[in-house]
Amino acid sequence: MLSLENKVAFISGAGSVGDDPDAKVWGNGKATAVLLARQGARIYGVDLRKEAADVTKALIEKEGGTCLTRGVDMTKANEVKAAVDDCVKQFGRIDILVNNVGGSAPGDAVAMSEEVWDRQIDHNLKTAFLSCKYVLPVMEKQGTGAIVNLASVAGLRMTPGRAHVAYSTTKLGILAFSKSTAISYAKKGIRCNTVIPGLMHTALVEHRLAKTIAANDLQGLIDKRNAQCPTGKMGDAWDIAHAVLFLASDEARYITAAEIVVDGGLTATTGLG
Ligand SMILES: NC(=O)c1ccc[n+]([C@@H]2O[C@H](COP(=O)([O-])OP(=O)(O)OC[C@H]3O[C@@H](n4cnc5c(N)ncnc54)[C@H](O)[C@@H]3O)[C@@H](O)[C@H]2O)c1
């Protein structure tokens, strides 16, 4: 079940914020890379910070898996193209593409500068566009391929008092990007789907959000996020990785232009009371 034997997976943002090799809390890309490798895939992990991807590589190799890494800024077309070409040169194919790079910046339309808006569009949308631009022809030649894009519940529901207008806009945009790509390539054996994470206990919470929105009160932030979830607990990067694995696997062969919401029921709530 869910074997990825003989498959090659290109994963963007395969590292995680905070490069502690012994870290217990991981980012979504790192957990996805390790899980896909456990299922037999050879991993080509790219990250803006190669050292972060190399932490993932070491974990995979310790378990007997195969992982190559490369420092790539996924917002730069020439770097993305060079990485895709190198992946094909090293492994001969690309069966799975996981577009995991993304992140939020605070602010509404008035508070946010034009520069931050543009950077958010590049970070959350252009990264997926560029990898698809160069990977789709490879998959088309193979006659097979599975793409999984990462969105966010921030594109589906808004939190009063905490706007991140560009993040919400781009993450909703990812759903349309995935569907459009899925329909264009449906007859060519290529599937494209989206995973929509909710409030996850990832490295981002530990390393960034605790500082930016919780005045270094990490436990207070964890308690608050747990309380906001219908289950009383955030999910973690493994929950996202398992959804990616399913959508990337042959068992999901008839699933395309679809979304899996991994949020413990969060988006089904009214947010009231
Ligand atoms: N963490 C959450 O709670 C959460 C919730 C909803 C959605 N998401 C989505 O999940 C995805 C992963 O989030 P995360 O918090 O696990 O990731 P993260 O912040 O840990 O980042 C993963 C890696 O991406 C790399 N990266 C950043 N910019 C890059 C670029 N331009 N090119 C290449 N690599 C780059 C970073 O160096 C980092 O190692 C994102 O798309 C995010 O929007 C996360």
The ligand as a MOL file (V3000), in Angstrom:
LIG
                    3D

  0  0  0     0  0            999 V3000
M  V30 BEGIN CTAB
M  V30 COUNTS 44 48 0 0 0
M  V30 BEGIN ATOM
M  V30 1 N 3.2960 25.4830 9.4380 0
M  V30 2 C 1.9840 25.6340 9.4240 0
M  V30 3 O 1.2990 25.6730 10.4710 0
M  V30 4 C 1.2690 25.7810 8.1030 0
M  V30 5 C -0.1080 26.0090 8.0930 0
M  V30 6 C -0.7430 26.1590 6.8710 0
M  V30 7 C -0.0180 26.0480 5.6790 0
M  V30 8 N 1.3200 25.8270 5.7250 0 CHG=1
M  V30 9 C 2.0430 25.7430 4.4390 0
M  V30 10 O 2.8880 24.6030 4.4400 0
M  V30 11 C 4.0630 24.8760 3.6680 0
M  V30 12 C 5.2910 24.5720 4.4810 0
M  V30 13 O 5.2650 25.3430 5.6560 0
M  V30 14 P 6.2780 25.0620 6.8420 0
M  V30 15 O 5.8950 26.0050 7.9360 0
M  V30 16 O 6.3380 23.6240 7.1330 0 CHG=-1
M  V30 17 O 7.6320 25.5030 6.1210 0
M  V30 18 P 8.9470 26.2490 6.6640 0
M  V30 19 O 8.6230 27.6820 6.9900 0
M  V30 20 O 9.5400 25.3880 7.7190 0
M  V30 21 O 9.7910 26.2930 5.3350 0
M  V30 22 C 10.2620 25.1360 4.7040 0
M  V30 23 C 11.5320 25.4710 3.9770 0
M  V30 24 O 11.2710 26.3410 2.8500 0
M  V30 25 C 12.4700 27.0300 2.5970 0
M  V30 26 N 12.2680 28.1800 1.6950 0
M  V30 27 C 11.7540 29.4060 2.0070 0
M  V30 28 N 11.7530 30.1910 0.9080 0
M  V30 29 C 12.2500 29.4550 -0.1170 0
M  V30 30 C 12.5200 29.7030 -1.4960 0
M  V30 31 N 12.2530 30.8860 -2.0620 0
M  V30 32 N 13.0660 28.7160 -2.2500 0
M  V30 33 C 13.3490 27.5050 -1.6990 0
M  V30 34 N 13.1340 27.2160 -0.3980 0
M  V30 35 C 12.5830 28.1710 0.3880 0
M  V30 36 C 12.9600 27.4080 3.9910 0
M  V30 37 O 14.3550 27.6430 3.9870 0
M  V30 38 C 12.5650 26.1960 4.8340 0
M  V30 39 O 13.6560 25.3080 5.0580 0
M  V30 40 C 3.9540 26.3430 3.2380 0
M  V30 41 O 3.4520 26.4150 1.9240 0
M  V30 42 C 2.9690 26.9410 4.2290 0
M  V30 43 O 2.2830 28.0580 3.7120 0
M  V30 44 C 1.9800 25.7040 6.8980 0
M  V30 END ATOM
M  V30 BEGIN BOND
M  V30 1 1 1 2
M  V30 2 2 2 3
M  V30 3 1 2 4
M  V30 4 1 4 5
M  V30 5 2 4 44
M  V30 6 2 5 6
M  V30 7 1 6 7
M  V30 8 2 7 8
M  V30 9 1 8 9
M  V30 10 1 8 44
M  V30 11 1 9 10
M  V30 12 1 9 42
M  V30 13 1 10 11
M  V30 14 1 11 12
M  V30 15 1 11 40
M  V30 16 1 12 13
M  V30 17 1 13 14
M  V30 18 2 14 15
M  V30 19 1 14 16
M  V30 20 1 14 17
M  V30 21 1 17 18
M  V30 22 2 18 19
M  V30 23 1 18 20
M  V30 24 1 18 21
M  V30 25 1 21 22
M  V30 26 1 22 23
M  V30 27 1 23 24
M  V30 28 1 23 38
M  V30 29 1 24 25
M  V30 30 1 25 26
M  V30 31 1 25 36
M  V30 32 1 26 27
M  V30 33 1 26 35
M  V30 34 2 27 28
M  V30 35 1 28 29
M  V30 36 1 29 30
M  V30 37 2 29 35
M  V30 38 1 30 31
M  V30 39 2 30 32
M  V30 40 1 32 33
M  V30 41 2 33 34
M  V30 42 1 34 35
M  V30 43 1 36 37
M  V30 44 1 36 38
M  V30 45 1 38 39
M  V30 46 1 40 41
M  V30 47 1 40 42
M  V30 48 1 42 43
M  V30 END BOND
M  V30 END CTAB
M  END
